[in-house]
Amino acid sequence: MKYRTLGRTGLKVSEIAQGTWAFGNNVYGGVDEKDGIAAIHEGIELGINLMDTAPQYGTAEQDGVAEIVLGKALKGKRDKVYISTKFGRNPTIAGGASQFYKERVIASVEESLRRLQTDHIDILFFHSPFSADEIRDDVWEGLEQVKKQGKVRFVGHSISMFHQTEGMAREWAKDGRIDLVQVVLSLMNRESEQLVSDFAEMNIGVVARECLANGFLAGVFTKDTVFKAGTLNARYSREELSERIDQVEAFRFLVRDDITQMAQAALRWVLDQKGVSTVLSGAKNSMELRGAASASDAKPFTQSELDLAKKLLTKNFEAA
């Protein structure tokens, strides 16, 4: 495993980080707690030292299920990793209303600390605000308070609704209000490319997520795949599914001697983008995680390979 500096935070993080969304609910089919804990332990053994989670990774009955799993897995191992979590969205809140204000950020941090069984959070992200109208001015007072108390070290913005909120991320970075961002970036979704490149010049850390395009770039789906009702990809029509499968097939030239699977190629491509600090793997088990981690050791793609991948992109596929 190789390591990079996470922008102005100065943290040395593994090129592959571990996401825990799948450990919190059935969005990707569900993961037993014991399997989630085993995968986290495997990640540490592989040299992964950044674990990403959120209160939102839970159910309508319980916030932060993934945080609870991560907290259990890190007993006796907390000093081996950095933890990033989020605030502002909770699955138990009726209607999914956002909560980007002082009182709530303070309470959310306390709730996350309890679930994670730790005394501090290394990175706290705004969890996908959809517009500036959702942000109350006093949220910054709350963030400053939890930082002064040593409960949060760095603040970031996990970006959703990219075109509506890109400007907000740029403003916050310029004003020094955030230290890093989390963005969707993959072979199939490149809307954040320019932002990532620009932030490299500003020393803003970039955590890339959804790098396998919600599993399509793992290369295991076919045009006959039927997704279980209630899972993330069940929303696609047969026509949309076919279009996405065709796009993945066009990128298979990136598989080579030291990159034997499409998933590895997809992660390696993201690592080769200027400004990317680390890539989140959403692996559900130890086997998938080992494959993801191997992307860090693979040789970077040549410029001609990167150019061809750009040429073969048929459209910018929307994120979840």
C-alpha positions as CSV (number, residue, x, y, z in Angstrom):
1,M,0.0,0.0,0.0
2,K,1.2,3.5,-0.9
3,Y,0.4,6.7,0.9
4,R,-0.3,10.3,0.0
5,T,-0.7,13.6,1.9
6,L,-4.3,14.5,2.4
7,G,-3.9,18.2,1.3
8,R,-3.5,20.8,4.0
9,T,-4.5,18.4,6.8
10,G,-1.0,16.9,6.5
11,L,-2.4,13.4,7.2
12,K,-0.6,10.6,5.4
13,V,-3.4,8.4,4.2
14,S,-3.4,5.1,2.2
15,E,-4.2,5.5,-1.5
16,I,-7.1,3.1,-0.9
17,A,-9.5,4.1,1.9
18,Q,-12.4,2.0,3.2
19,G,-16.0,3.1,2.9
20,T,-18.6,1.6,5.2
21,W,-21.9,2.5,3.5
22,A,-22.7,-1.2,2.8
23,F,-22.2,-2.1,6.5
24,G,-25.1,0.2,7.5
25,N,-28.1,-0.8,5.4
26,N,-29.2,-2.8,2.4
27,V,-28.2,-0.3,-0.3
28,Y,-25.7,-2.7,-1.8
29,G,-27.5,-5.9,-0.7
30,G,-26.6,-5.9,3.0
31,V,-23.6,-7.2,5.0
32,D,-23.7,-9.1,8.3
33,E,-22.0,-7.3,11.1
34,K,-19.4,-10.0,11.6
35,D,-18.5,-9.8,7.9
36,G,-18.2,-6.0,8.1
37,I,-15.9,-6.3,11.1
38,A,-13.8,-8.9,9.3
39,A,-13.5,-6.6,6.3
40,I,-12.4,-3.7,8.4
41,H,-9.7,-5.9,10.1
42,E,-8.6,-7.0,6.7
43,G,-8.3,-3.4,5.6
44,I,-6.0,-2.6,8.5
45,E,-3.8,-5.6,7.7
46,L,-3.6,-4.4,4.1
47,G,-2.3,-1.0,5.2
48,I,-5.6,1.0,4.9
49,N,-5.6,3.7,7.4
50,L,-8.6,5.9,6.5
51,M,-12.1,4.6,7.3
52,D,-15.1,6.6,6.1
53,T,-18.6,6.4,7.6
54,A,-21.6,8.5,8.5
55,P,-24.8,8.7,10.7
56,Q,-26.7,8.4,7.4
57,Y,-25.4,4.8,6.9
58,G,-28.2,3.3,9.0
59,T,-31.9,2.5,8.8
60,A,-35.2,4.3,9.4
61,E,-35.1,2.9,12.9
62,Q,-31.4,3.5,13.8
63,D,-28.8,6.1,12.8
64,G,-25.2,5.2,12.2
65,V,-25.3,1.4,12.0
66,A,-22.1,1.5,10.0
67,E,-20.5,3.7,12.7
68,I,-21.5,1.1,15.3
69,V,-19.9,-1.7,13.2
70,L,-16.7,0.4,12.7
71,G,-16.5,1.2,16.5
72,K,-16.7,-2.5,17.4
73,A,-14.1,-3.3,14.7
74,L,-11.6,-0.7,16.0
75,K,-11.6,-1.8,19.6
76,G,-7.9,-1.9,20.4
77,K,-7.0,-0.7,16.9
78,R,-8.2,3.0,17.0
79,D,-4.6,4.3,16.8
80,K,-4.0,2.5,13.5
81,V,-6.5,4.5,11.5
82,Y,-8.0,7.9,10.8
83,I,-11.8,8.1,11.0
84,S,-13.9,10.3,8.8
85,T,-17.6,10.7,9.4
86,K,-20.3,13.2,8.5
87,F,-23.2,15.3,9.8
88,G,-26.3,16.9,8.5
89,R,-28.3,13.8,7.4
90,N,-29.9,11.1,9.4
91,P,-32.0,8.2,8.1
92,T,-34.3,8.5,11.2
93,I,-35.3,12.0,10.3
94,A,-38.7,12.0,8.6
95,G,-38.6,13.2,5.1
96,G,-34.8,13.3,5.1
97,A,-34.6,16.9,6.1
98,S,-31.0,18.3,6.4
99,Q,-29.6,19.7,9.6
100,F,-26.7,22.0,8.9
101,Y,-26.8,24.2,12.0
102,K,-24.9,24.7,15.2
103,E,-27.0,22.8,17.7
104,R,-27.2,19.8,15.4
105,V,-23.6,19.6,14.5
106,I,-22.6,19.6,18.2
107,A,-25.2,16.9,18.9
108,S,-24.3,14.8,15.9
109,V,-20.6,14.7,16.8
110,E,-21.5,13.5,20.3
111,E,-23.7,10.8,18.9
112,S,-21.0,9.7,16.4
113,L,-18.4,9.6,19.1
114,R,-20.6,7.2,21.2
115,R,-21.3,4.9,18.3
116,L,-17.6,4.9,17.2
117,Q,-16.4,4.4,20.8
118,T,-13.7,7.0,20.4
119,D,-12.9,10.4,21.8
120,H,-12.2,12.2,18.5
121,I,-13.1,12.3,14.9
122,D,-10.3,13.0,12.5
123,I,-12.4,14.4,9.7
124,L,-16.0,15.6,9.8
125,F,-17.7,16.2,6.5
126,F,-20.8,18.1,5.7
127,H,-23.0,15.3,4.3
128,S,-24.1,16.3,0.9
129,P,-25.9,19.7,1.2
130,F,-28.0,20.2,-1.9
131,S,-27.8,24.0,-1.9
132,A,-26.4,26.9,0.1
133,D,-30.0,27.5,1.4
134,E,-29.6,24.5,3.7
135,I,-26.6,26.0,5.5
136,R,-27.3,28.2,8.6
137,D,-24.6,30.7,9.4
138,D,-24.2,29.4,13.0
139,V,-23.0,26.0,11.7
140,W,-19.5,27.4,11.6
141,E,-19.7,28.3,15.3
142,G,-20.6,24.7,16.1
143,L,-17.8,23.4,14.0
144,E,-15.3,25.7,15.7
145,Q,-16.6,24.6,19.1
146,V,-16.1,20.9,18.5
147,K,-12.7,21.6,17.0
148,K,-11.6,23.6,20.0
149,Q,-12.8,20.8,22.3
150,G,-10.5,18.3,20.3
151,K,-13.5,16.3,19.2
152,V,-12.9,17.0,15.5
153,R,-9.6,17.7,13.8
154,F,-10.5,18.7,10.3
155,V,-13.6,19.7,8.4
156,G,-14.6,18.7,4.9
157,H,-17.4,18.9,2.4
158,S,-18.8,15.7,0.9
159,I,-20.3,17.0,-2.3
160,S,-23.5,15.9,-3.9
161,M,-25.7,17.7,-6.5
162,F,-22.4,18.7,-8.0
163,H,-23.4,21.5,-10.3
164,Q,-25.5,23.1,-7.6
165,T,-22.9,23.0,-4.9
166,E,-19.5,23.1,-6.6
167,G,-19.4,26.9,-6.2
168,M,-20.0,26.6,-2.4
169,A,-17.1,24.1,-2.1
170,R,-14.8,26.5,-4.0
171,E,-15.8,29.4,-1.7
172,W,-15.4,27.4,1.5
173,A,-12.0,26.2,0.4
174,K,-10.8,29.6,-0.6
175,D,-12.0,31.0,2.7
176,G,-10.2,28.3,4.7
177,R,-13.4,26.9,6.1
178,I,-12.8,23.4,4.8
179,D,-9.6,21.4,4.5
180,L,-10.7,18.7,2.1
181,V,-13.6,17.5,-0.1
182,Q,-15.2,14.2,-1.0
183,V,-16.3,13.9,-4.6
184,V,-17.8,11.4,-7.0
185,L,-15.1,10.5,-9.6
186,S,-14.9,7.5,-11.9
187,L,-14.2,6.4,-15.5
188,M,-18.0,6.9,-16.0
189,N,-18.6,10.1,-14.1
190,R,-16.0,12.9,-14.5
191,E,-18.0,16.0,-13.7
192,S,-15.6,16.8,-10.7
193,E,-12.4,16.6,-12.8
194,Q,-11.7,20.3,-13.1
195,L,-12.5,20.9,-9.4
196,V,-10.1,18.2,-8.3
197,S,-7.4,19.6,-10.5
198,D,-8.0,23.1,-9.2
199,F,-8.0,22.0,-5.6
200,A,-4.6,20.4,-6.2
201,E,-3.2,23.9,-6.7
202,M,-4.9,25.0,-3.4
203,N,-3.6,22.0,-1.4
204,I,-7.1,20.9,-0.7
205,G,-7.3,17.1,0.0
206,V,-9.6,15.1,-2.3
207,V,-11.3,11.8,-1.3
208,A,-12.8,10.2,-4.4
209,R,-15.9,8.1,-4.0
210,E,-18.2,5.9,-6.1
211,C,-15.2,5.1,-8.2
212,L,-16.8,1.9,-9.4
213,A,-19.9,3.7,-10.6
214,N,-22.1,1.9,-8.0
215,G,-20.6,-1.4,-8.9
216,F,-20.8,-1.3,-12.7
217,L,-17.1,-0.8,-13.1
218,A,-16.4,-4.0,-11.1
219,G,-17.2,-5.6,-14.5
220,V,-19.4,-8.4,-13.1
221,F,-22.9,-7.1,-14.2
222,T,-24.3,-8.2,-17.5
223,K,-27.3,-7.0,-19.6
224,D,-29.3,-9.8,-18.0
225,T,-28.5,-8.8,-14.4
226,V,-31.6,-8.3,-12.2
227,F,-31.1,-6.1,-9.2
228,K,-32.9,-6.9,-6.0
229,A,-35.8,-4.5,-5.2
230,G,-34.7,-1.7,-2.8
231,T,-31.0,-1.8,-3.8
232,L,-29.4,1.2,-5.4
233,N,-29.1,0.0,-9.0
234,A,-32.7,-1.3,-9.1
235,R,-33.7,2.1,-10.4
236,Y,-32.2,1.6,-13.8
237,S,-34.3,0.5,-16.8
238,R,-33.2,-2.3,-19.0
239,E,-32.1,0.3,-21.6
240,E,-30.0,2.2,-19.1
241,L,-28.5,-1.0,-17.8
242,S,-27.5,-2.0,-21.3
243,E,-25.9,1.4,-22.0
244,R,-23.8,1.2,-18.8
245,I,-22.7,-2.3,-19.6
246,D,-21.6,-1.2,-23.1
247,Q,-19.6,1.6,-21.6
248,V,-17.8,-0.7,-19.1
249,E,-16.9,-3.0,-22.0
250,A,-15.3,-0.2,-23.9
251,F,-12.9,0.4,-20.9
252,R,-11.7,-3.2,-20.7
253,F,-8.6,-2.4,-22.6
254,L,-7.3,-1.0,-19.3
255,V,-7.1,-4.6,-17.9
256,R,-3.5,-5.9,-18.4
257,D,-0.9,-8.1,-16.8
258,D,-0.6,-6.3,-13.5
259,I,-4.3,-5.3,-13.4
260,T,-6.3,-8.4,-13.9
261,Q,-9.8,-7.2,-13.0
262,M,-11.9,-4.3,-14.3
263,A,-12.4,-3.0,-10.7
264,Q,-8.7,-2.7,-10.2
265,A,-8.4,-0.8,-13.5
266,A,-11.2,1.6,-12.5
267,L,-9.5,2.4,-9.1
268,R,-6.1,2.8,-10.7
269,W,-7.5,5.3,-13.2
270,V,-8.9,7.4,-10.4
271,L,-5.6,7.3,-8.5
272,D,-3.9,8.6,-11.7
273,Q,-6.0,11.8,-11.8
274,K,-4.2,14.9,-10.7
275,G,-5.2,16.1,-7.2
276,V,-6.7,12.8,-5.9
277,S,-5.4,12.0,-2.4
278,T,-7.2,8.7,-1.8
279,V,-9.9,6.5,-3.3
280,L,-12.7,5.0,-1.3
281,S,-13.4,1.4,-1.8
282,G,-16.9,0.2,-1.0
283,A,-15.9,-3.4,-0.7
284,K,-18.3,-5.6,1.2
285,N,-15.9,-8.4,2.1
286,S,-12.3,-9.2,2.5
287,M,-11.9,-10.6,-1.0
288,E,-13.2,-7.5,-2.7
289,L,-11.1,-5.3,-0.4
290,R,-7.9,-7.2,-1.3
291,G,-8.6,-6.6,-5.0
292,A,-9.2,-2.9,-4.4
293,A,-6.0,-2.5,-2.4
294,S,-4.0,-4.1,-5.2
295,A,-4.7,-1.0,-7.3
296,S,-2.3,1.0,-5.2
297,D,0.6,-1.3,-6.2
298,A,-0.3,-1.4,-9.9
299,K,1.7,0.7,-12.4
300,P,0.1,4.1,-13.3
301,F,-1.5,4.2,-16.7
302,T,0.4,5.8,-19.6
303,Q,-0.8,9.1,-21.0
304,S,-1.9,7.4,-24.2
305,E,-4.0,5.0,-22.1
306,L,-5.6,7.9,-20.2
307,D,-6.3,9.7,-23.5
308,L,-8.0,6.7,-25.0
309,A,-10.1,6.2,-21.9
310,K,-11.2,9.8,-22.3
311,K,-12.0,9.4,-26.0
312,L,-14.1,6.3,-25.3
313,L,-16.4,7.9,-22.7
314,T,-19.8,8.1,-24.5
315,K,-21.4,10.4,-21.9
316,N,-21.0,11.6,-18.3
317,F,-23.1,9.1,-16.4
318,E,-24.8,10.6,-13.4
319,A,-23.9,9.7,-9.9
320,A,-26.4,8.1,-7.5
